[in-house]
Amino acid sequence: MVRRKDIDGSESVPCFYGKELRWKREAAGLTLQQLVEGSFYGLSHLSEVERGERRMPRELAEHVDRVLKTDGFFARRCEDVRKAKRASHASYFERILEAEKHAECIEEWGPTVIPGLLQTEAYARAVIQAGEPLEPPDKTDAKVYARLARAELFDADHMKPEYWVILHESLLRQPILPSLAMAEQLDRIAALAHRHRITPQILPWNSRAYPLMAGTVTVLDFPDAPPLVYTESPYSGDTIDDPAVVKQYRKAYDRLRAAAMPPATSLAIIEDAAEDYRNGKQQV
């Protein structure tokens, strides 16, 4: 018999929360499956909450409170746990930061900036400094390294999550870094594609009106939870879980994908742009 791992409630606020959840569940004589029944979430999601590895969605917390008759305790403490898990990321991004670790598929649209999961250190630093030019260097460093750490998703032995990205072609020609650094950024995207970790597509620079022109969009699907959509502007972000609205974004993303060039053609364009930077053919 496999011995289950004990939870050290002193390790962090999420672990304390998860340990209390497990204690209440077991005191009620319920299994994980029994507790999660009637919600839109899976057994694995709740198990990871108990271990302090995953955020408790408010709607799941409200379900747990009803089943366990805990008078709203877990719903009231959801926000405290979310805040405790923040680390050099904006508060509005916290839910997505955790969600992407558990996603089955991530689909992202980058109209004005290369998405964070794909950024090199130089690119991330340039983007962060442009947004907060007076920020102390140590805070900028922390943000840069936190962003780079997200890319560990691509280094896992398994192929989860599947990552699909659509980039506007202008991003390949916008030299926000010196030539060799831009080549390195595009090489990173190409290398991930060759490793079958991502599927990139390029939306041509001369495309006419197309879906999702207004800004960035990320769509996340999960094996054990409803899908989410994340949209972001320079100093704020919004996580959307309303099924009807998520469905609208999904349809718009699919139409955008249809307007973009095929993956193989897109990869060739990315590699050509990187080579142009290396050979000094791009204006910097």
Buried (B, 14 or more C-beta within 10 A) or exposed (E): EEEEEEBEBEEBBBBBBBBBBBEBBEEEEBEBEEBBEEBBBBBBBBBBBBBBBBBBBBBBBBBBBEBBEBEEBBBEBBEEBBEBBEEBBEEBBBBBBBBBBBBBBBBBBBBEBBBBBBBBBBBBBBBBBEEEEEEEEEEBBBBBEBBBEBBEBBEEEEEBBBBBBBBBBEBBBBEBBEBEBBBBBBBBBBEBBEEEBBBBBBBBEEBEEBBBEEEBBBBBBBEBBBBBBBBBEEEEBEBBBEEEEBEEBBEBBEEBBEBBBEBEEBBBBBBEBBBBBBEEEBEE
